[in-house]
Amino acid sequence: MQRVWVPPQAARAPGQAKLKEGAPPDPGAPAREGYWREVRNTPPRPRPPPAPEPGRWSLADFVQHMTLIYEAEYKPKGLKEPHISCIGYQINKEGGEFLNGLARRYKGQYRLVRRLR
């Protein structure tokens, strides 16, 4: 636990807050003194492995990155590999092949949506 100082706040006169439609009028707020507050120290969340260099990722790059994340986060907890399903909307042939390969690799489904009705 860690102690943190919360600074005092000045009083707010009635009617200074923005009104919303159908809301009752603002009654104002009294001044508030500063006070100490206990804050729980939580450990930082685990970070996944760094991503490959920015730019175009091949399917092999993406699978390699997902494998690193799986080995670092899922496997120690006894979890299975994630299932990834993909939807391609107004996508070119190369993008469709990428999403289809990704879905196939991770036991998901791929669906191409040409247009919305």
QUIWOGI-V340245 format. One line per field, one symbol per residue. ss: DSSP state (H for helix, E for strand, C for the rest). A space follows every 10 residues. Layout:
ss = ???
//
This chain:
ss = CEEEEECCEC CECCCCCCCC CCCCCCCCEC CECCEEEEEC CCCCCCCCCC CCCCCCCCHH HHHHHHHHHH HHHHHHHCCC CCCCCEEEEC CCHHHHHHHH HHHHHCCCCE EEECCCC
//
